[in-house]
Amino acid sequence: MTTHTNRRASFRGAVAVAMLAAVGATAGCAYPPRYDLADSRPSRVERVEYGVVERIELARDGTQGPISLGAVVGGIAGGVIGHQIGSGRGNTAATIAGALGGALVGNEIEKSQSRDHYRVVVRLDSGAMLMLADVGEGELRPGDRVRIVNNRAYRA
């Protein structure tokens, strides 16, 4: 009789473990409680200052070297493509023409990728000077009154 009792206890234990596993698995599928997002969002602090544009400077970051990387890459690509055309002297001429054309196109593409940017120097109402690299929408000119929000200038 003790064997029968042990089997029953073992069966009950297995059933209890299976039920506990099933409850745990389905609890993971439950929807999380809803929170009011208006209360839980971190507040964003805006720093607002006013001033007048003193000057606008052009900052050149681009290199002005005689040969650019775009010309080199374009020349190589153009030479490879030109080499696929013709045979003999025609192949040589096509390779040279492709290299020259590719260099010109590559150089123009790199020139169009301007690395220059403007810096706006603003005298704040407090008397301090502030240099900004990021300008908001609209054109600014020296003498314009500006509102600065989080280090970004807007015409006031």
Contacts in CASP RR format, 6 or more apart in sequence:
PFRMAT RR
TARGET T0000
AUTHOR 0000-0000-0000
METHOD contacts of the structure
MODEL  1
MTTHTNRRASFRGAVAVAMLAAVGATAGCAYPPRYDLADSRPSRVERVEY
GVVERIELARDGTQGPISLGAVVGGIAGGVIGHQIGSGRGNTAATIAGAL
GGALVGNEIEKSQSRDHYRVVVRLDSGAMLMLADVGEGELRPGDRVRIVN
NRAYRA
46 149 0 8 1.000
46 150 0 8 1.000
47 148 0 8 1.000
47 149 0 8 1.000
47 150 0 8 1.000
47 151 0 8 1.000
48 147 0 8 1.000
48 148 0 8 1.000
48 149 0 8 1.000
49 124 0 8 1.000
49 125 0 8 1.000
49 126 0 8 1.000
49 130 0 8 1.000
49 147 0 8 1.000
49 148 0 8 1.000
50 124 0 8 1.000
50 125 0 8 1.000
50 145 0 8 1.000
50 146 0 8 1.000
50 147 0 8 1.000
50 148 0 8 1.000
50 156 0 8 1.000
51 122 0 8 1.000
51 123 0 8 1.000
51 124 0 8 1.000
51 125 0 8 1.000
51 145 0 8 1.000
51 146 0 8 1.000
51 147 0 8 1.000
51 148 0 8 1.000
51 156 0 8 1.000
52 122 0 8 1.000
52 123 0 8 1.000
52 143 0 8 1.000
52 144 0 8 1.000
52 145 0 8 1.000
52 146 0 8 1.000
53 120 0 8 1.000
53 121 0 8 1.000
53 122 0 8 1.000
53 140 0 8 1.000
53 141 0 8 1.000
53 142 0 8 1.000
53 143 0 8 1.000
53 144 0 8 1.000
53 146 0 8 1.000
53 153 0 8 1.000
54 121 0 8 1.000
54 122 0 8 1.000
54 123 0 8 1.000
54 129 0 8 1.000
54 142 0 8 1.000
54 143 0 8 1.000
55 121 0 8 1.000
55 142 0 8 1.000
56 118 0 8 1.000
56 119 0 8 1.000
56 120 0 8 1.000
56 121 0 8 1.000
56 140 0 8 1.000
56 141 0 8 1.000
56 142 0 8 1.000
57 118 0 8 1.000
57 119 0 8 1.000
57 121 0 8 1.000
58 116 0 8 1.000
58 117 0 8 1.000
58 118 0 8 1.000
59 116 0 8 1.000
59 117 0 8 1.000
59 118 0 8 1.000
59 119 0 8 1.000
59 133 0 8 1.000
60 115 0 8 1.000
60 116 0 8 1.000
61 115 0 8 1.000
61 116 0 8 1.000
61 117 0 8 1.000
62 114 0 8 1.000
62 115 0 8 1.000
62 116 0 8 1.000
68 106 0 8 1.000
68 107 0 8 1.000
68 110 0 8 1.000
68 111 0 8 1.000
69 110 0 8 1.000
70 106 0 8 1.000
70 107 0 8 1.000
70 109 0 8 1.000
70 110 0 8 1.000
71 103 0 8 1.000
71 104 0 8 1.000
71 106 0 8 1.000
71 107 0 8 1.000
71 110 0 8 1.000
72 103 0 8 1.000
73 106 0 8 1.000
74 101 0 8 1.000
74 102 0 8 1.000
74 103 0 8 1.000
74 105 0 8 1.000
74 106 0 8 1.000
75 98 0 8 1.000
75 99 0 8 1.000
75 100 0 8 1.000
75 101 0 8 1.000
75 102 0 8 1.000
75 103 0 8 1.000
75 106 0 8 1.000
76 99 0 8 1.000
77 102 0 8 1.000
78 98 0 8 1.000
78 99 0 8 1.000
78 101 0 8 1.000
78 102 0 8 1.000
78 103 0 8 1.000
79 95 0 8 1.000
79 96 0 8 1.000
79 98 0 8 1.000
79 99 0 8 1.000
79 102 0 8 1.000
81 98 0 8 1.000
82 94 0 8 1.000
82 95 0 8 1.000
82 97 0 8 1.000
82 98 0 8 1.000
82 99 0 8 1.000
83 91 0 8 1.000
83 94 0 8 1.000
83 95 0 8 1.000
84 94 0 8 1.000
85 91 0 8 1.000
85 94 0 8 1.000
86 94 0 8 1.000
117 133 0 8 1.000
118 133 0 8 1.000
118 135 0 8 1.000
119 131 0 8 1.000
119 132 0 8 1.000
119 133 0 8 1.000
120 131 0 8 1.000
120 132 0 8 1.000
120 133 0 8 1.000
120 135 0 8 1.000
120 140 0 8 1.000
120 146 0 8 1.000
120 153 0 8 1.000
121 129 0 8 1.000
121 130 0 8 1.000
121 131 0 8 1.000
121 132 0 8 1.000
122 129 0 8 1.000
122 130 0 8 1.000
122 131 0 8 1.000
122 132 0 8 1.000
122 146 0 8 1.000
122 148 0 8 1.000
122 153 0 8 1.000
123 129 0 8 1.000
123 130 0 8 1.000
124 130 0 8 1.000
124 148 0 8 1.000
130 148 0 8 1.000
130 151 0 8 1.000
132 148 0 8 1.000
132 151 0 8 1.000
132 152 0 8 1.000
132 153 0 8 1.000
134 151 0 8 1.000
134 152 0 8 1.000
134 153 0 8 1.000
135 152 0 8 1.000
135 153 0 8 1.000
136 152 0 8 1.000
136 153 0 8 1.000
136 154 0 8 1.000
137 154 0 8 1.000
138 154 0 8 1.000
138 155 0 8 1.000
140 146 0 8 1.000
140 153 0 8 1.000
140 155 0 8 1.000
144 155 0 8 1.000
144 156 0 8 1.000
145 155 0 8 1.000
145 156 0 8 1.000
146 153 0 8 1.000
146 154 0 8 1.000
146 155 0 8 1.000
146 156 0 8 1.000
147 153 0 8 1.000
147 154 0 8 1.000
147 155 0 8 1.000
147 156 0 8 1.000
148 154 0 8 1.000
END
